[in-house]
């Protein structure tokens, strides 16, 4: 079974949106000037847009587990060494080469609650990143160097 992660709303996203909507509603309901009402309507509108758009968590398809995501970009020349490092020990990944090129992307999905982490390499094929390795599953403690 291929693991896939999809973007979902986290509790933090929902709370931020609801706070903006509630604060905007309070400003509109208060008997104040027009400028305060305009700010209130703007806050309500922003809260509604964020409620529809903001998705900062990831969910492993088929489960109810939520994960955070961290991305790193490396030069294409590091593909073989990173694949070998991920197969043995993810802490061996050399982060000093980060942001020196965009040919290779390392995605790390991790959850401290479940104690799991998944790493996968992607290589840049014009206009998109294509997977070039399977997902490697680790304990979160093994990737703490990477997720900082």
Secondary structure, DSSP 8 states (H G I E B T S, - for coil): ----EEEE--HHHHHHHHHHHHHHHHHHHSS--HHHHHHHHHHHHHHHHHHHH---EEEETTS--EEEEEEEEE-GGGHHHHHHHHHH-GGG--GGGTTS-SSEEEEEEEETTTTEEEEEEEEEETTEEEE-S--EEEEGGGGHHHH-
